[in-house]
Amino acid sequence: MASSSSFSSSTVTSKFIGFLLLLSSLQLDLSLGSDLHYKNQTSFRPKKEIQNLRRIEEYLKRINKPSIKTIHSPDGDVIECVPSHLQPAFDHPQLRGQKPLDSTCRSKPEIKFQRNMKLVFLLAATSTLGISAISLSLYKIYLVIEKKSDYIYMENMQDLPEMPSIANETTNEESFNQLWSQSGECCPIGSIPIRRTTKTDVLRARSVRRFGRRLKKPIRRDSSGGGHEHAVVFVNGEQYYGAKASINVWAPRVTDAYEFSLSQIWLISGSFGHDLNTIEAGWQVSPELYGDNYPRFFTYWTTDAYQATGCYNLLCSGFVQTNNKIAIGAAISPRSSYNGRQFDLGLMIWKDPKHGHWWLELGNGLLVGYWPVFLFSHLRSHASMVQFGGEVVNSRSSGGHTGTQMGSGHFADEGFEKAAYFRNLQVVDWDNNLLPLSNLHVLADHPACYNIRQGKNNVWGTYFYYGGPGRNPRCP
C-alpha cells in the first residue's frame, strides 16, 4: 500500500510540475507576443500621430496670419488684428498680391467743404486742388453731421458696392455686439479681426481635411437628407440677386459634440448634385467647430455640394473681409431669452452690379466683406433659389432622435418671446431692388421635432416662427 501511495504521489507531482512548465511557456509566448504587439504599436502609432500633428501645425501656420494687435475675449477666444491684405483670402491664386476692395470709402486726402458753400464754388475748388473733371465722376458728396460743424465730403466711390434700393420697412434692430468687443477694444483701421484657430480646435474635428467644413451630405431640392433636418421657407423659379432678413438670436442646446444648430440665409444655384453652389450666413451653435455652446456669427460657401471646396468663416481662401469691427466666428451677445428681451441679427447678401461680387451686410449698413465672383460657377450670374430658416444635425448617437434644439428650442406655435423667428424677408431682383417674397414655400422635414409657421403683417412684412426641442414624446 505504501509503495503504491508513493508511486501515485510522485506521478501527481510530476504531472503538476509538467503543467507548471507548460503554463510558464504559454505565459512566455503571450509575453513575447504582447511585447511584439507593443513594439509594433509604439513604432507605428507615434509616427502616425506625429505626422498628423505636423499637418495640424502646418495648417495653423498657414491659417493664423501675422497680427499687429491681440485682443482676449471673455469667452476665451483670442482675436488677432491681421493686416487686411494678409488675410487667408489672399492665399488664393487669383487674389495673391492684391488688396481688398475698400468698403469704408476713405480715400486720402479727405477734402472738406463747409456745408453752406455753393456747388459752383465746390466745383471751382476742385480745379484749385488739382482734381480733374474725369476723376470727379468717381466721387460723391454727402453730409456728415459732427458735434460742432456740418461738412460736405468728397470720397472715392470706386470700390463701394452698389446698394440695393430699399423698400419701405420697419426695423427695430439694436447695434450688433460680440463678446470680444464689449470692452471697447477694436482692431486698427487697415486690419481685420480674426478668431485665432488652435490645435485643440483642429483636433476636435479629427482631421485637418474635415476641420472648418461641413460633412459631405446628399443634397435634395427639399433640403432634407444626410442626418440634416430643416424648418425653412424658400422661393425658387426665378433669378435672384440677393436676400435680406432679420434673424432672432438664441442659444439652443446642442446635445452631441458632433452636431450643430444654426439659423441662416442660403443663396443656392446648381443642379443639387456635385456642382451645387451656395452662399450662407447667419448664426450657429457648434461645439465641434468652436468648443462651446455660444451662438456665433458665421459664413459658409461651397461650389461642389460641400465636397472639397469652401469652408466656414475665414478658415480657407475665399471670403474677403473688409470690416475692422466684426469677427466672423466670434460669439454674439446678448441673446434672446424666453419671455424676455429679443435680439435680432440683420443680414443682407447681394450681388453688386458694379463688380459682380456677392457682398454681406450686417445690421443697418455695416459692410462685412464679399465673396469674389470667380469662386463660383452657377452663382457667377445669379441664384436660382433662396432659403431662410433653421437646420440641425441629427446623428442619433443615443439611438433615438437627437435632443439638439432648433431656434429657441420651442415650437413655432408658441409665438413671440418664446419661439425663434425671421422677419422682413426680402429678395433682390435683377435691377438691384429689394422686393417682398412671392410664391413662398414652407417646409419642415420632421414637424413633430421642429416645425414652422409663416405669416405677414405691416410691421414685420413676411415673417415666420420656427424651431423645436428635437426629441420629445411625438419625436422619439
Protein Blocks (a to p, Z undefined) as FASTA:
>chain_A
ZZmmmmmmmmmmmmmmmmmmmmmmmmmmmmmmmmmmmmmmmmmmmmmmmmmmmmmmmmmm
mmmccdfbdcddfkopacddddfklgmklmpfklgopacddfkopacddddddfklcfkl
mmmmmmmnopafklmmmpccdddddfkbccdddddfklpccdddddddddfbdcdddfkl
mnopacdehiacdddddfklmmmnopaklgopacdddddfklpajhiacdddddehiacf
bdcddddddddddfbfkbccdddddddedjhiakbccddddddddfklnopabdcddddd
dfegoilggcehjlbcfbdcfbfkbcghiacdddddehiacddddddddddfknopacdd
ehjhiafbdcdfklpmklmmbccbdceddddddehlnopacfbdehjlpafkloghkbcc
dehiacddfkopacddehiacddfblmloccdddddfklmpaddeddehjafklZZ
